[in-house]
Amino acid sequence: MSNPGPVDPWARLRAEFYLPPDQIYLDGNSLGLLSRRAEQKLLQATADWRRLGVDGWTEAKPAWLDWTERVAAQLAPLLGAAPDEVAVTGQTTVNLHQLLATLYDPAAPRRTILADPLNFASDLHALQSHLSLRGLDPAIHLKLAPTRDGMTLRTEDLVAAMTPEVQLALFPAVLFASGQLLDLEKLTRAAHERGILIGFDCSHSIGAVAHDFGRIAPDFACWCHYKYLNAGPGAIGGLYLNRRHFHRPPGLAGWWGVRADRRFAMHAAHEPAAGAAGLHIGTPSMLALAPLAGSLELIAEAGGVAALRARSLALTHALRAEIERELSPHGFTVVTPRPDSEHGGHLALAHPDAWRICQALKAAGVVPDFRPPNLIRLAPAPLCNTEDECREAVFRLRTIMLERRPESFPPSAQPAP
Ligand SMILES: *Cc1c(COP(=O)(O)O)cnc(C)c1O
């Protein structure tokens, strides 16, 4: 593989990462890789803990007490949001529960929640259990908009599903399987015209797509940081609450959501912090937060999320061009929509033998990701993959198809999804 040379700023960023030896890692949308910067922040946090004990809350640099607020301010540009609309807390699913508890009113005349069948299962679990908890039957009150092909969603179908009984809608910004990027602006406008609250799960978009929530102004969003944000397995999550909802008390209250200057007063009455910070529940994990702070430094050095998106597009373009040139005779279909405005950071290839091909690809030193029943996801991470790697991955995939017809791949059991 050619060396892009030290003048390439992306090469410098790539050098920050621990790349698995002898592997082309294209699974950064499942678990992003560790960077030296993220590691350094984590080691710093443990060193501060070792040295300072409880005083780390005030004496660590930065002090742990308001570290989540500092990181939220660094993160906000990735969403195009104001810093006080973002909280760094919890996990995706927990944050969704918190946002539902805060925004959804089970006593309103219109109480249906609208979602789609292609969202990550955890989001649907949260919606269903939330409805049950509020005494409503998810079989009646959770409505799933249709998908025509089982892979993608059409804006017009989602809008048509925004019927008068719908109170709140949740969609993924980027679909985890097909990689489709939804038209958040059109969906938000349509929802608001119909008096519907709308939110997005940005787990598969943050760090690969530049969001502009200041302009689009959805009601809420949640996401994780262990995919394109490279903050580590089980990293702290994020949520966005549009400021039009700041007057609402947190649905799930806890002391970390209390105003910072009153938190240690230990009053039984909950005095929420201003903005999204009021949605914190318990003590955030500094060890799960530290690597995120490192990742955000790297993103700032890369030129911010617009530069990241441009890089991501360059990589997915190179990948798609190579796939179309080399793989069409071998029964692959790219199910990810083609226009830039309609895809996130990964490409999904459909093939009837996807599972066995993924195994063979891994044996050939390329780490893809299999999604049942027939998808191979290839996710070049803007901070650490190269166009050469995209081309090389496709070359190895083609070699597999040429040398070993899929029928002859060793049979192996599929993992439990
Ligand atoms: C990755 C992902 C999740 C994961 O949820 P956690 O609570 O962070 O484990 C949830 N929803 C979507 C859409 C995802 O892509």
The ligand as an SDF file (V2000), in Angstrom:
LIG
                    3D

 15 15  0  0  0  0  0  0  0  0999 V2000
  -25.3420    1.2090   18.4340 C   0  0  0  0  0  0  0  0  0  0  0  0
  -26.7730    1.5520   18.5960 C   0  0  0  0  0  0  0  0  0  0  0  0
  -27.4340    1.3840   19.8260 C   0  0  0  0  0  0  0  0  0  0  0  0
  -26.7310    0.8270   21.0190 C   0  0  0  0  0  0  0  0  0  0  0  0
  -27.3750    1.1520   22.2040 O   0  0  0  0  0  0  0  0  0  0  0  0
  -26.5340    1.2120   23.5780 P   0  0  0  0  0  0  0  0  0  0  0  0
  -27.5680    1.5800   24.5700 O   0  0  0  0  0  0  0  0  0  0  0  0
  -25.4740    2.2360   23.3670 O   0  0  0  0  0  0  0  0  0  0  0  0
  -25.9640   -0.1340   23.7980 O   0  0  0  0  0  0  0  0  0  0  0  0
  -28.7620    1.7610   19.9110 C   0  0  0  0  0  0  0  0  0  0  0  0
  -29.4140    2.2580   18.8610 N   0  0  0  0  0  0  0  0  0  0  0  0
  -28.8230    2.4200   17.6570 C   0  0  0  0  0  0  0  0  0  0  0  0
  -29.5990    2.9870   16.5010 C   0  0  0  0  0  0  0  0  0  0  0  0
  -27.4890    2.0660   17.4880 C   0  0  0  0  0  0  0  0  0  0  0  0
  -26.8980    2.2110   16.2990 O   0  0  0  0  0  0  0  0  0  0  0  0
  1  2  1  0
  2  3  1  0
  2 14  2  0
  3  4  1  0
  3 10  2  0
  4  5  1  0
  5  6  1  0
  6  7  2  0
  6  8  1  0
  6  9  1  0
 10 11  1  0
 11 12  2  0
 12 13  1  0
 12 14  1  0
 14 15  1  0
M  END
$$$$
